[in-house]
């Protein structure tokens, strides 16, 4: 842990400057250290030695304002905290887009292998259902909206794209028309289910973190992003759908199938934009290409046209 005044680079100096603006603590009695895991923001653990209390500080990365509405993020994080699903939120630096939460000590962070355990997976799905039932968020931005935003940004920033991206866009439009005609089920949506965003206390209670992509969106898209991120088998998906909905019929499964492709298109597009703009040491293009290939595999499968017809 580093003491205030011992900064060794611009990121640490920036953090210290932000910490000095907050009246939650005695600035001079703080220490801090970087927290690994983020690929678009700078994350820190800050200890207030007067209170023996730890905070998690998220400083926005360069260019993240293109993708993230910090006021919407604050609203979603606050809603999650209100229902006991997320850590306590402090809005002291919200004008700067900096997020402050209680640091979740004595919690175990999930990895992808955690979701081989059905009990853990069902608890996380229960967390989704709790958030989906928590009321409303003020900004509506569905998976369809997110993809269309990214398509505009891909053009704006002249991003490198796979040769047959027009094929993907064409099929996205087909899916959009079918989904809108069928009707959207709008609820508060998490939208970012990487394994590290799920933590469990020693007594098995779930916390979800990182609601910066959360908006009011379609319930089925939110579930599909989660299922796709964890690479669940068809049998596991069927079990989880029955756990969440009480049933697993062809219409539900078709919507999930379509939205898994749309989610991969969204994250592929996001990554191609990051590849153009980000200075972080991460192979965004490779990440996007993998997401794109899986989206394409969904679309060229006969189940794609069948699912579009069913909904």
N, C-alpha and C positions, 0 to 999 in steps of 0.2 A: 504493500500500500504506500502511496506517495503522499507527502504532506503538501499543504497549500504553499505555493511559492517555489516548488521544486520542479515545475514543468520543464520538459526537455524537448518539446516539439510544439508545433502550432495547434494540434488537436488538444493537447493538455492545457495549453494556455487558454484556448477557447473555452474549455470546460471550466477552468478556474474563474474566468470572467463571468460565465453564467452563474456559477455557484455564489459569487459575490453579490448577485442581484436578488437573492432569495432571503426572506426573513424567517424561514423555517428553522434556521440553525445559527450557531456561532461559527461564522465562516472560518476563523483561524483554527478551530478545533476539528476540522474535517480532514479525512484522508480519502484517497480514491485509487481505483485500479480499473483497467480496461476489462470488459467482459467480452469474451469471444463469441462467435456464432452469427453475428449480423453481417449481411453482405451489401446492404445499402445505407445503413446508419452506423454511427459510432455509439457504442453502449458502454456504460460505466456503472460500477458499484461505488457508492459514496457512503462513508461511515461518519455519523455524527457521534463523536466520543462523549459529548456531554449527556446525550440521551441514550447512548448505547443502542443506536438505531441505524439500520441500513436502508438506503434508498437505491432504486434503479433509475438511472438517467439515460434517456435516449436523445442524442443530438442528431438532427436530420443530416443525412449525407448530401453532397452536392448533387443538384438536379432532381432530388426526390419530390420537389414540389410539382413536377410534371405529373406524377402518379398519385400523390397523396394529398388529400385535403385534411390538414391538421386539425381544423375545427371539427370535422366529421369524426376524425379519429378520437379526439377528446370526448365527444358525445358518446361514441360507442364504448370506449373504455370505461367511462363513468357509468353507463348503463350496466355493463358487466360487473363492475364493482358493487353497484347498488343491489344486484340480485345475488351477490356472494360468489360469482363465477370468476371475477378478476380481482387483482390486488387493488388496494386503496389508491386513489388517484389524487395528485396535487397539481393544481393548475397555475402555480406561481410563475412559470415561464412559458405559458401557453401562447403569449403574444409573439414569442420567438420560435414557436413550433417545437420547443423542447418539452419532452414528456418526462414526468416524475411519478414514480410509483413506489410503494413499499417493496423492498427486495424480498423475494420469497426464500428465506433461509429454511433449511431443513426440508426442502422439497426435492423430489427426484424428477429430473427432466426426461421426458420420453425420447426414445429413438424409434426409428422405423420398426426395429425388431420388437419393440414393446407391443405393437399392434398384432403380433402373433398370438397374444393373450386375449381371448374373447372377453374376459371380464373387464379388462382395461378398455378395450374398444367400445364395449357397450356403455361404460361410464362416460367416455368421451362423447358418444352419441347422445347420451342423456344430457350432457352439457350443451350440445347443439340445440336439443329440443327446448331446454330451459331458456337459452338466448332467443330462439325463434319465438318463444311465447312471452317475451318480456315487454311487449308494447310495440312502439314504433320509433324508428330513427327518422330524422327530419329530411334527409336527402335520399332520394330513390336513385339507385344506380345498379341496374341488373347486370348479370353476366353478359347479356347482349350489349348493353350500353358500354361496358368496359372494353369489349372487343372493338366496338366501333370507335371509341376514343383512341385505342391503340392503332387502328388502321389509319386514322388521320395523322397520328404522330409518326408512323412509319414513313408516310409520304412527306410530312413536314421536314423530317430530319434526314431524308434520303438514305434510309437504312438499307443494308445489304439483306436480300431476301432469297429464299430458295426459288428455283426457276419456275416451279408450278404453283406459286403462291396464289395465282388467280383462280386455280382449281379449288383451293381451300376457301377463298373468299366467296366463290359461287355457291359452294355447299353451305357455307355459313348463312348466306342469304336465304337459301331454301329452309334451313332450320329455323331461322328467325321468323319467317312468315308462318310456319306451322305452329311454333311455340306461342306467338302472339295471338293467333287465332284460337288456340286451345285455352288461353288465359294464363296469367302468371299468379303465383301464390306468394304475395309480397309479405315478408317478415324481416326482422333484423337478421342480417347475415354476416358471418365471420370472414369468409372468403380467403383465408390464408392458413391452411391446416398443415404447415410443416410440423414434423414431429416435435421439435423443440419448443413449440408454442403451447404444449400441454404438459402440465406439471402436477405431481401428486404429493400430498403431505404424507407424513408417516402414518396417519390414520386413514389413508386412502381417499382423501377428499381432493377433487379436481379443481385446478385453477387453469384458466386459459389466458394467454397474454398475447399482445401484439395485434390490436384491433385496428391497425392503421389502414387496412383495406376494407373495413366493414362499412356497409351501407344497408339501407332497406333494399332487399333484392328478392329473387325467387328462391324459395326454400329448396326446390329440387336442384338448382344449380349449386347451392351451398353444400348439399350432401354429395353431389357428384364430384366436386373438387376434392372433398375429403376422401371419397372412395378411390378416385384416380391417383391421388397423392400416395396412398398406402398400397396400391396395386392389389387390392383384394380380389380373390377369385370370385367367380359367379356364385358359387355356393355360399361364401361368406357374405357377399352383398345381399343375397336373398335372405339370409338369417338376420342381417342388420336392418333391412327394410321392414321385415316383420316386427322386429323389436321397436322400431321407430313409429311405424304407421299402424301396426297391428295386422298388416297384410302385405303381400307382395304380388300385385297383379301386373298384367302386361303393360298397362298405361304407365304405371309408376316406373317400371323397369325401362320402358322405352324413353321416358323423359330423362332418366338418369344416364342412359346410354348416349343420348344426343348431347346432354350437357357435359359429359366427360370429354367429348370431342371439343366442344366450345371452350371448356376450361383449358385444354391443352393449346388451343389456338390463342387464347388470351395470354397465357404465360409464355408461349413461344414469341408472340409479338412483343410482350414486355421485355423479354430478354434481348431481342434484336435491337430494341431501342436503347437498352442499357449498354449493349455492345458498342453502340455508336457514341454514347455520351459519358459513360462512367469511367472514372480513373481508378476504380478499385481493381485489385489483383484477383480477378475471377473471370473464368472463361464463359462469359454470358452467351456468346454465339453457340458454343457447343451445347449448353443447357437448352437454349431455344431450339436448336436443331433436333434434339432428342424429343422435346415436347411436340414439335411440328410433325416428326415422323410418326409419333403415336396418334396424333390427331388424324393424320392421313390414313393410318391403318384402321381407325374406326370408320372413316368415311368410305373406303373402298370395300369394306365388309358388307355383305348383303343385309346384315342386321340394320345398317344405317337407313336404307330405303324402307325397310319394314317398320322401323321405329317411327319414321316420319309419317307413315300412313296410319299407324295405330293411335297417335295422339290427337 
